[in-house]
Structure formats: C-alpha cells, structure tokens
Amino acid sequence: MILVEEVINIHDILIDRFGGIHGIRDYNALESAINRPFMTFDQQWPPT
C-alpha cells in the first residue's frame, strides 16, 4: 500500500521536473482516493 506522504513526494518531484503548482488542494480527497482500492463491502474481500 502506498502512503499519502509517498504520493505527495512523487507529486513534488513531478512538479519540479515538468512544472506546475506545488501543494495539495484537498488532502482528504487524496487520502480517500489512495485507500479506495482497499475498501471492502460487508467485510468481504475482494469487493463484488
């Protein structure tokens, strides 16, 4: 599982290389997007 901090570091590297604006607009949305593949429904994995 990738951590939010790792995604932010990768983002910073890409911004430095290709340009753009540093910073995260919505930290909670980023965290939600990263964790979504690991969500379950009714404690079943994988989700159906």
Steps between C-alpha positions, in 0.01 A plus 500: 500500500632842409494770766359849455843645579655293218242628253570858607875444456446355151276796417769745612762325287274512194416868558871584526572313179204596282366816662178584675386611841620338822253404769198282552156657452300238693700271728193298601405430137856385428496269801162361397617434144811318622304280742208420270652182349522357852136560594274202567125448499349299785851393605549305175814521292516553211195723466240355265 
